[in-house]
Every structure is written in C-alpha cells, then in structure tokens.
Amino acid sequence: MNHSPSSVPAPFLKLERENKDFIAYNRSDKKNKNLPEVLFLGGFKSDMNGTKATFLESICEKRNQTYTRFDYFGHGSSSGCFTEGTIGHWLSDTLAIIDLVTQGPLILVGSSMGGWLMTLAALARPDRVKGLLGIAAAPDFTEELIWAGLTEGQRKDFVRQGIIQTPSQYEGQGFPITLQLVEEGREHLVLPKPIDIHCPAHFIHGAADKDVPWMLSRRLARRLKSPNVTLTLIKNGDHRLNTPLALGRLESLLNEISL
C-alpha cells in the first residue's frame, strides 16, 4: 500500500495541531479561480514529495490551478510517530487541511490509502468536494488486504503482540502494522454498503498491481452512487503508476474532472 518516499528534504509550511503536533504541507495558490483547487492525498507510509504528488503539481502549475499536498501524522515532514497513526487520525489531518488551508470547490486526488481517505473526506465534506480521482485506490485495505491475508494462527499472534511486520516489494524490510490500525480502521470501512457520493469520480489502477489488486478500485467505483464514474486499467502497470503512460492518463483525467 505504500509508495517509495522521497529522500530529498524540501521546504514546507506548518499547520499547527493539538498537542504541539503539526501537519507539513505545500500550497501553490494560483490565479485561475474558475478551476477547482486540487488536494493530493498520499499513500500509506508515503510523503508529499513523491513522483505523482510533484507531477500533478507541475500539471496544475501549467494550468494555473491551485494545488495542495501534505503529509499525514507520522509521515514525511509532519510530526508524530508512524505506528501511532490510524485511519481516523489521518482523516482528521485531511479534514483539517480541507477546512483550514484550502478554499472553495475541491478535487481530491487519492493515491493508494489516499483513495480510501478521499472517499471518507468526500462523505464528510460533500459541499466542498466536486470530484474524485483515485490512483491505485486501496479502500478498506486494513481489513481487505492485511487482516484477510492472515492465517488464523497469524491473527492470534497479531492480537497477542499488537504489531506485525508486513513485506512489501518496495521496502526490503517491510513496514510495521499495528493492531490499533486494523481495529480502528473497522470504524471507517466504505465497501460494505453503497457510498453516498454523487460527484464525478475517476479511478486509474495497474492491472499488474501486486500490492493492491485493481478489483478494489472496481468495488469502490461500483459502490459510489454517482452516475459519473470511470475506471481505467493500465496493462502491466504496477502499484506506483509512475510510467509516462500512467502519468499521461492521470493528466487527462485531471483535465477532464476539472471542467
């Protein structure tokens, strides 16, 4: 579910939170107010300086379209410990950015875990969100991929230990998954029932994604009540979707959903 984080430090702004925590973000405020602002929601254990986040910023720059990207609690340049984060906490970060940083109509672009969070944010702020763009969306991944992928014995060990290490093709060491993340995630599941979202939504997924099966994007697309929903599959595309073909399709979808 994660994307390779950038190792190059970059300047950022701070949105102060409670308990001395802060959200690191970057915002490019542009002149064309006829276009909705774009807010990028990154993936699990990703940061706002990744390929897709910066690519989309360059696209918005050319279009004179306001663009914001940020790091969740425990991610990138934001404060906090990654293993203390939960879906609810990261949703709270997202809503804080929406309420306190962005202005007016919004397009949410959610990558991997960000596809789940954009869905939750659109449900929480229906008057603000005018469109969704999911990139290898991973809705309910804590339940659908992590918990469902464990044997009964592994689940018992997980409950007893409170944390497991999950392998990833992008990180040789894998990454830690806490029991708290999985249990709290159950309070935010979106796939079990129809989703009361009516704005346009476009999804793009790699058909060869080994981290998040493309069928999750299809299930999410089918659950939305909106009649304006599309799913694009990139043949041989992996989870990163950072090839010229995939990025070009992203640009086209953003252009389409911005109109």
C-alpha positions in Angstrom: 0.0 0.0 0.0 3.0 2.3 0.3 4.9 4.3 -2.2 8.7 5.0 -2.1 9.1 8.2 -0.1 11.4 10.9 -1.3 14.8 11.1 0.5 15.3 14.8 -0.5 14.2 17.2 2.2 12.1 20.0 0.9 10.8 23.3 2.5 7.2 23.2 3.8 4.6 25.1 5.7 3.1 24.0 9.0 -0.5 23.7 10.1 -0.4 23.6 13.9 -2.5 20.8 15.5 -3.2 19.9 19.1 -0.5 18.7 21.5 2.2 20.6 19.6 1.7 18.3 16.5 1.7 19.9 13.1 0.9 18.9 9.5 3.6 19.7 6.9 2.1 20.9 3.6 2.9 22.8 0.4 0.4 25.0 -1.4 0.6 26.7 -4.7 -2.1 29.4 -4.8 -2.9 30.2 -8.4 -4.9 32.9 -10.2 -7.4 30.8 -12.2 -10.2 30.6 -9.8 -12.5 29.1 -12.4 -10.8 25.8 -11.8 -11.4 23.8 -8.6 -8.5 23.5 -6.3 -6.7 20.2 -6.2 -5.7 18.4 -3.0 -3.4 15.4 -3.2 -3.8 12.6 -0.6 -0.8 10.4 -0.5 -0.4 6.7 0.3 0.4 4.6 3.4 4.0 5.4 4.5 4.4 7.8 1.6 5.1 11.5 1.6 4.2 14.6 -0.4 7.4 14.7 -2.4 6.7 11.6 -4.3 6.6 11.3 -8.1 2.8 11.6 -8.6 2.4 14.4 -6.0 5.0 16.6 -7.7 3.9 15.6 -11.2 0.4 16.7 -10.5 1.7 19.9 -9.0 3.5 20.6 -12.3 0.4 20.0 -14.2 -1.6 22.4 -12.0 1.2 24.9 -12.4 0.8 24.9 -16.2 -3.0 25.2 -15.8 -2.7 28.0 -13.2 -4.7 25.7 -10.9 -4.3 25.9 -7.1 -2.7 22.7 -5.7 -2.0 21.5 -2.2 -0.1 18.4 -1.0 0.6 17.4 2.6 2.0 14.7 4.9 -0.2 12.8 7.4 0.7 12.5 11.0 3.8 10.3 11.3 4.5 10.6 7.6 7.2 12.6 5.8 7.9 16.0 7.4 4.9 16.0 9.7 5.2 15.4 13.4 4.3 12.2 15.1 5.2 8.5 15.2 4.1 6.5 12.2 3.0 3.5 14.3 0.7 5.7 16.4 -1.3 6.7 13.4 -4.8 5.4 12.5 -7.2 5.9 9.6 -9.3 8.2 11.8 -6.3 10.3 12.7 -5.2 10.6 9.1 -8.8 11.5 8.1 -8.7 14.2 10.8 -5.5 15.6 9.2 -7.1 15.6 5.8 -10.2 17.4 7.0 -8.0 20.0 8.8 -6.2 20.7 5.6 -9.6 21.0 3.7 -11.1 23.3 6.4 -8.1 25.5 7.3 -5.9 25.6 4.2 -8.0 25.0 1.0 -10.8 27.2 -0.3 -13.8 26.7 -2.4 -14.6 23.7 -4.6 -12.1 20.8 -4.4 -10.9 17.9 -6.5 -9.5 15.2 -4.2 -6.7 13.1 -5.7 -6.1 10.0 -3.6 -3.2 7.6 -4.1 -3.4 4.1 -2.6 -4.6 4.7 1.1 -5.4 8.2 -0.1 -8.2 6.7 -2.2 -9.8 5.5 1.0 -9.3 8.8 2.7 -10.6 10.8 -0.2 -13.8 8.8 0.0 -14.2 9.4 3.7 -13.4 13.1 3.2 -16.0 13.4 0.4 -18.6 11.9 2.7 -17.6 14.3 5.5 -17.5 17.5 3.3 -20.0 16.9 0.4 -20.5 20.6 -0.2 -16.8 21.1 -0.8 -15.8 18.1 -2.9 -16.6 18.4 -6.6 -14.7 15.5 -8.0 -12.5 12.4 -7.0 -9.5 10.9 -8.8 -8.3 7.6 -7.3 -4.8 6.3 -8.2 -4.4 2.6 -7.3 -7.1 3.2 -4.6 -6.8 1.0 -1.5 -10.2 1.3 0.3 -10.5 -0.7 3.5 -7.0 -2.1 3.0 -6.5 -2.8 6.7 -9.4 -5.3 6.5 -9.4 -6.4 2.9 -5.6 -6.9 2.5 -4.0 -7.1 5.9 -6.4 -8.9 8.2 -7.9 -11.0 5.4 -4.4 -12.0 4.3 -3.5 -13.6 7.7 -4.0 -17.2 8.7 -5.9 -17.9 12.0 -2.5 -18.5 13.7 -1.1 -15.3 12.4 -4.2 -13.4 13.6 -3.7 -14.8 17.1 -0.1 -13.8 17.1 -1.1 -10.3 15.9 -3.6 -9.9 18.6 -1.2 -11.0 21.2 1.8 -9.0 20.0 -0.1 -5.9 18.9 2.1 -5.4 15.8 3.3 -7.3 12.8 5.9 -6.6 10.0 4.4 -6.8 6.6 6.6 -7.3 3.5 6.5 -5.0 0.5 8.1 -5.2 -2.9 9.2 -1.6 -2.5 10.8 -2.0 1.0 13.1 -4.9 1.8 12.4 -4.5 5.5 8.7 -4.3 5.1 6.7 -2.0 7.3 5.0 -2.2 10.7 1.3 -2.7 11.0 -0.3 -2.2 14.4 -3.4 -4.0 15.7 -4.7 -0.5 16.6 -4.6 0.5 12.9 -6.6 -2.6 11.9 -9.1 -2.4 14.7 -9.7 1.4 14.4 -9.9 1.0 10.6 -13.1 -1.0 11.0 -14.8 2.2 12.1 -14.2 3.7 8.7 -14.9 0.9 6.2 -16.6 2.0 3.0 -17.0 -1.1 0.8 -19.7 -3.0 2.7 -22.6 -0.7 1.6 -23.5 1.9 -1.1 -21.5 5.1 -0.7 -23.5 8.3 -0.7 -21.2 10.3 -3.0 -22.7 11.9 -6.1 -19.8 13.9 -7.7 -17.8 12.7 -10.7 -15.2 10.1 -9.8 -12.4 8.6 -12.0 -10.1 5.7 -11.0 -6.9 4.5 -12.5 -5.2 1.2 -11.5 -2.4 -1.0 -12.7 -3.6 -4.4 -13.9 -0.4 -5.9 -12.6 -0.5 -4.2 -9.1 0.8 -6.8 -6.6 0.3 -4.6 -3.5 -3.4 -3.5 -4.1 -5.4 -5.6 -6.6 -7.2 -3.5 -9.1 -10.5 -5.1 -8.1 -10.5 -2.9 -5.0 -10.8 0.2 -7.3 -13.6 -1.5 -9.2 -15.5 -2.3 -6.0 -15.2 1.2 -4.8 -16.3 2.6 -8.2 -19.4 0.4 -8.1 -20.3 1.4 -4.6 -20.4 5.1 -5.3 -24.0 6.4 -6.0 -22.6 8.9 -8.6 -23.6 8.0 -12.2 -20.4 9.6 -13.5 -17.7 7.1 -12.6 -15.0 5.5 -14.7 -12.2 3.0 -14.1 -9.0 2.9 -16.3 -6.8 -0.1 -16.2 -3.1 0.3 -17.2 -1.9 -3.0 -18.7 1.3 -4.2 -16.9 1.0 -1.2 -14.6 2.3 -1.8 -11.0 1.3 0.0 -7.8 3.4 3.0 -8.4 1.8 4.0 -11.7 4.7 6.4 -12.5 5.3 5.4 -16.1 4.8 8.0 -18.8 1.7 6.2 -19.9 0.2 6.2 -16.5 1.2 9.8 -15.7 -0.2 10.9 -19.1 -3.5 9.3 -18.3 -3.5 11.0 -14.9 -3.1 14.3 -16.6 -6.0 13.6 -19.0 -8.3 12.6 -16.1 -7.4 15.6 -14.0 -8.2 17.9 -17.0 -11.5 16.1 -17.6 -12.6 16.2 -13.9 -11.6 19.9 -13.6 -14.0 21.1 -16.2 
